[in-house]
Amino acid sequence: MRRTLLVAAFFTGACLGQDQPYELGGSIGYGFYRHATVFSPDGDATAGIKNRFVAGMVFTEDLYQYLSGEVRYLYQDGDPYLSAGGVRAYVQGQSHALNYDLLFHFRPRAARIRPYMAAGMGGKDYVVTGPEPFPQPLPGIATLTNHDQWRLLYSVGFGVKYYWGRYVVLRFDFRDYLTPFPNQVIVPAPHGTDRGIFEQFTPMFGVGYRF
């Protein structure tokens, strides 16, 4: 135990002694979804999430001159829906995404303006906050449930940071959040098949503190 504590203290001191800036901030934006499709013997239906606002937090570690890593949380207020033949129904919902991104900067730390590309992965929780529609609008194609579901998340995008003074960071981000079809939230009917992935195109503006 004593050796473990000494090793932990050594590495903690080494990390704190490094000249690695950190950033903590928040962001707001809007999530635009690309819908998917459910195919069944009774017909086809469009399945998706309503476009709504997003809000999030981010913690960034400026690892190297041209590489950073960040943990990002994002909330989106969007309702799952089904639509076919003039019939459209939805269930109240939201999503919570947590992921780790690598940022590949085009300019070094000392630059005031730093554009970058980003890629990462994590998880996304599709949360249903309202009751199932009754009766179900398209039971022969798919049903809307009140079940939550975690899905593997991939994140790609780009952005730019502007350092205003020594401590303030202004940033613009565009992310494409991709997950498999949430087939426990929108459940295809027997002999039905879901096609496509859920993509959330998300422009965001943020403000952060550098320390």
C-alpha positions as CSV (number, residue, x, y, z in Angstrom):
1,M,0.0,0.0,0.0
2,R,2.8,2.4,0.9
3,R,4.6,1.7,-2.4
4,T,1.3,2.3,-4.3
5,L,0.8,5.6,-2.6
6,L,4.4,6.7,-3.3
7,V,4.0,5.8,-7.0
8,A,0.7,7.6,-7.2
9,A,2.2,10.7,-5.6
10,F,5.1,10.6,-8.0
11,F,3.0,10.5,-11.1
12,T,0.6,13.1,-9.8
13,G,3.5,15.5,-9.1
14,A,5.0,14.8,-12.5
15,C,1.6,15.6,-14.3
16,L,1.1,18.8,-12.3
17,G,4.7,19.8,-13.1
18,Q,4.1,19.6,-16.8
19,D,3.3,22.7,-18.7
20,Q,0.0,21.4,-20.1
21,P,-2.9,23.9,-20.3
22,Y,-6.4,22.7,-19.4
23,E,-9.7,24.1,-20.5
24,L,-13.2,23.9,-19.0
25,G,-16.2,25.3,-20.8
26,G,-19.8,25.0,-21.9
27,S,-21.5,25.1,-25.3
28,I,-24.9,25.6,-26.8
29,G,-26.2,24.7,-30.3
30,Y,-28.7,22.8,-32.4
31,G,-29.0,19.2,-33.4
32,F,-30.1,18.3,-36.9
33,Y,-30.9,14.6,-37.4
34,R,-30.7,12.5,-40.5
35,H,-33.5,10.0,-40.3
36,A,-33.5,6.3,-40.9
37,T,-36.1,3.9,-42.4
38,V,-38.1,0.9,-41.2
39,F,-39.1,-1.6,-43.8
40,S,-41.9,-4.2,-43.2
41,P,-44.4,-6.3,-45.2
42,D,-47.1,-3.7,-44.3
43,G,-45.1,-0.8,-45.7
44,D,-42.2,1.5,-44.9
45,A,-41.9,4.3,-42.3
46,T,-39.4,7.1,-41.6
47,A,-37.9,6.9,-38.1
48,G,-35.9,9.6,-36.4
49,I,-35.4,12.2,-33.7
50,K,-36.9,15.7,-33.8
51,N,-34.4,18.5,-34.3
52,R,-33.9,20.5,-31.1
53,F,-31.4,22.6,-29.1
54,V,-28.3,21.1,-27.5
55,A,-26.2,22.1,-24.5
56,G,-23.1,20.6,-23.1
57,M,-19.8,20.8,-21.2
58,V,-16.3,20.0,-22.2
59,F,-13.0,19.4,-20.3
60,T,-9.8,19.6,-22.5
61,E,-6.2,18.7,-21.8
62,D,-3.8,20.3,-24.3
63,L,-1.5,17.3,-24.5
64,Y,1.0,18.4,-27.1
65,Q,1.6,21.3,-29.5
66,Y,-0.7,19.9,-32.1
67,L,-2.8,17.4,-30.2
68,S,-5.4,17.7,-27.5
69,G,-7.8,15.3,-25.8
70,E,-11.2,16.2,-24.4
71,V,-14.1,14.7,-22.5
72,R,-17.4,16.0,-23.8
73,Y,-21.0,15.7,-22.5
74,L,-23.9,16.8,-24.7
75,Y,-27.7,17.0,-23.9
76,Q,-30.2,17.1,-26.8
77,D,-33.9,17.7,-26.3
78,G,-35.3,15.6,-29.1
79,D,-38.4,13.3,-29.5
80,P,-38.3,9.9,-31.3
81,Y,-40.9,9.7,-34.0
82,L,-42.4,7.6,-36.8
83,S,-43.9,8.9,-40.0
84,A,-45.6,7.2,-42.9
85,G,-48.5,7.9,-45.3
86,G,-49.5,11.2,-43.7
87,V,-49.4,9.7,-40.2
88,R,-46.8,11.0,-37.8
89,A,-46.5,10.2,-34.1
90,Y,-43.8,10.8,-31.5
91,V,-42.9,10.1,-27.9
92,Q,-41.3,12.7,-25.6
93,G,-37.6,12.1,-25.2
94,Q,-34.0,13.4,-25.0
95,S,-30.5,12.1,-25.3
96,H,-27.3,12.3,-23.3
97,A,-23.9,11.8,-25.1
98,L,-20.6,11.2,-23.3
99,N,-17.5,10.8,-25.4
100,Y,-13.7,11.3,-25.6
101,D,-12.4,13.2,-28.7
102,L,-8.9,13.8,-30.0
103,L,-8.3,17.2,-31.5
104,F,-5.7,17.5,-34.3
105,H,-4.7,21.2,-34.4
106,F,-3.3,23.0,-37.4
107,R,-1.5,25.6,-35.3
108,P,0.6,25.3,-32.1
109,R,-0.4,26.2,-28.6
110,A,0.9,29.7,-28.7
111,A,-1.4,30.7,-31.7
112,R,-4.4,32.9,-30.9
113,I,-6.5,31.1,-33.5
114,R,-6.4,27.3,-33.7
115,P,-8.5,25.4,-36.3
116,Y,-8.6,21.6,-35.8
117,M,-10.2,18.3,-36.8
118,A,-11.8,16.1,-34.2
119,A,-12.6,12.4,-33.9
120,G,-13.6,10.2,-31.0
121,M,-16.1,7.7,-29.5
122,G,-18.2,7.1,-26.4
123,G,-21.8,6.3,-25.6
124,K,-25.2,7.9,-26.1
125,D,-28.3,7.3,-24.0
126,Y,-31.6,7.7,-25.7
127,V,-34.0,8.5,-22.9
128,V,-37.8,8.4,-23.3
129,T,-39.6,10.8,-20.9
130,G,-43.2,10.3,-21.9
131,P,-45.7,7.5,-22.3
132,E,-46.1,5.3,-25.3
133,P,-48.7,6.6,-27.8
134,F,-52.0,4.8,-27.5
135,P,-53.1,3.4,-29.8
136,Q,-49.8,2.9,-31.7
137,P,-50.0,4.8,-35.0
138,L,-48.2,2.2,-37.2
139,P,-48.2,-1.1,-35.4
140,G,-47.7,-3.1,-38.6
141,I,-44.4,-1.3,-39.3
142,A,-42.9,-0.3,-35.9
143,T,-43.9,0.8,-32.4
144,L,-42.7,3.6,-30.2
145,T,-41.8,2.5,-26.7
146,N,-40.9,4.1,-23.3
147,H,-37.7,2.1,-23.0
148,D,-34.3,3.9,-22.7
149,Q,-31.3,2.6,-24.7
150,W,-27.5,3.1,-24.7
151,R,-25.8,3.0,-28.0
152,L,-22.2,3.1,-29.1
153,L,-21.3,6.6,-30.3
154,Y,-18.8,7.8,-32.9
155,S,-17.9,11.5,-33.2
156,V,-16.2,13.3,-36.1
157,G,-16.0,17.0,-36.9
158,F,-14.0,20.1,-36.9
159,G,-13.8,23.4,-35.1
160,V,-11.8,26.5,-34.3
161,K,-10.7,28.1,-31.0
162,Y,-9.9,31.8,-30.4
163,Y,-8.0,32.7,-27.3
164,W,-9.2,36.0,-25.9
165,G,-6.6,37.1,-23.5
166,R,-4.8,34.6,-21.3
167,Y,-7.8,32.7,-19.8
168,V,-10.8,33.0,-22.1
169,V,-11.4,30.6,-24.9
170,L,-14.1,31.1,-27.6
171,R,-14.8,28.2,-29.8
172,F,-17.0,27.0,-32.7
173,D,-17.5,23.3,-33.1
174,F,-19.3,21.1,-35.7
175,R,-19.8,17.5,-34.8
176,D,-21.5,14.6,-36.5
177,Y,-22.6,12.2,-33.8
178,L,-23.3,8.7,-35.2
179,T,-25.0,5.8,-33.4
180,P,-26.7,2.5,-34.6
181,F,-30.5,2.5,-34.8
182,P,-32.0,2.6,-31.3
183,N,-34.2,-0.5,-31.9
184,Q,-35.4,-0.7,-28.3
185,V,-36.9,2.8,-28.5
186,I,-38.3,2.4,-32.0
187,V,-39.0,-1.3,-32.4
188,P,-39.6,-2.7,-35.9
189,A,-42.6,-5.0,-36.2
190,P,-42.1,-8.8,-36.7
191,H,-40.5,-9.4,-40.1
192,G,-39.6,-5.7,-40.2
193,T,-36.0,-4.3,-40.6
194,D,-34.4,-1.0,-39.7
195,R,-32.0,0.5,-42.1
196,G,-29.6,3.4,-41.6
197,I,-27.8,5.0,-38.7
198,F,-28.8,7.9,-36.6
199,E,-26.7,11.0,-37.3
200,Q,-26.9,14.2,-35.3
201,F,-25.3,17.1,-37.2
202,T,-24.5,19.6,-34.4
203,P,-23.1,23.1,-34.8
204,M,-22.1,24.6,-31.4
205,F,-20.7,27.8,-29.9
206,G,-18.8,27.7,-26.6
207,V,-17.0,29.7,-24.0
208,G,-14.3,28.2,-21.8
209,Y,-11.7,29.0,-19.1
210,R,-8.0,28.1,-19.7
211,F,-5.8,27.3,-16.7
